[in-house]
């Protein structure tokens, strides 16, 4: 998961939770290599808390990630890897609440273009908020909607 705040465009304070491809074993940030100074990489991030402050979300299109992006009304770029992720990404695109970037088409330029498109689209943000609520959800509201109680 990566989240970006808005100040100064899509480059301001991106945060990435690093994974090795296996959900149970995060990849230590020190093993990633050179990281731009504007990026923060951590082994674990409190996703729901971060998404309440995020302007955009980059995820793998997993159902939980998509649902958690919807709750606070954050547009998303899905980069599906396997399993249900391509179908979830297709639904994100169909409903106009984000875009999909297929891994085989992923380049820095293409990702930037899609993120800038999402960042500059008030209609996408409106659709995400209409589908997910967009309000700052309380613990009771999260539980009622089936989200984690620990948010």
Secondary structure as the mmCIF struct_conf table of DSSP 4:
data_model
#
loop_
_struct_conf.conf_type_id
_struct_conf.id
_struct_conf.beg_label_comp_id
_struct_conf.beg_label_asym_id
_struct_conf.beg_label_seq_id
_struct_conf.end_label_comp_id
_struct_conf.end_label_asym_id
_struct_conf.end_label_seq_id
STRN STRN1 UNK A 2 UNK A 4
TURN_TY1_P TURN_TY1_P1 UNK A 7 UNK A 8
BEND BEND1 UNK A 9 UNK A 9
TURN_TY1_P TURN_TY1_P2 UNK A 10 UNK A 13
STRN STRN2 UNK A 14 UNK A 17
STRN STRN3 UNK A 19 UNK A 19
BEND BEND2 UNK A 21 UNK A 22
TURN_TY1_P TURN_TY1_P3 UNK A 23 UNK A 24
BEND BEND3 UNK A 25 UNK A 25
STRN STRN4 UNK A 26 UNK A 26
HELX_LH_PP_P HELX_LH_PP_P1 UNK A 27 UNK A 28
HELX_RH_3T_P HELX_RH_3T_P1 UNK A 29 UNK A 31
BEND BEND4 UNK A 32 UNK A 32
TURN_TY1_P TURN_TY1_P4 UNK A 37 UNK A 38
STRN STRN5 UNK A 39 UNK A 42
BEND BEND5 UNK A 43 UNK A 43
HELX_RH_AL_P HELX_RH_AL_P1 UNK A 47 UNK A 51
TURN_TY1_P TURN_TY1_P5 UNK A 52 UNK A 53
BEND BEND6 UNK A 55 UNK A 55
STRN STRN6 UNK A 56 UNK A 59
HELX_RH_AL_P HELX_RH_AL_P2 UNK A 63 UNK A 71
TURN_TY1_P TURN_TY1_P6 UNK A 72 UNK A 73
STRN STRN7 UNK A 75 UNK A 78
BEND BEND7 UNK A 82 UNK A 82
TURN_TY1_P TURN_TY1_P7 UNK A 83 UNK A 84
HELX_RH_AL_P HELX_RH_AL_P3 UNK A 85 UNK A 94
TURN_TY1_P TURN_TY1_P8 UNK A 95 UNK A 96
BEND BEND8 UNK A 97 UNK A 97
STRN STRN8 UNK A 98 UNK A 100
HELX_RH_3T_P HELX_RH_3T_P2 UNK A 103 UNK A 105
HELX_RH_AL_P HELX_RH_AL_P4 UNK A 108 UNK A 119
TURN_TY1_P TURN_TY1_P9 UNK A 120 UNK A 120
HELX_RH_AL_P HELX_RH_AL_P5 UNK A 122 UNK A 132
BEND BEND9 UNK A 135 UNK A 135
HELX_RH_AL_P HELX_RH_AL_P6 UNK A 139 UNK A 144
TURN_TY1_P TURN_TY1_P10 UNK A 145 UNK A 146
TURN_TY1_P TURN_TY1_P11 UNK A 149 UNK A 150
#
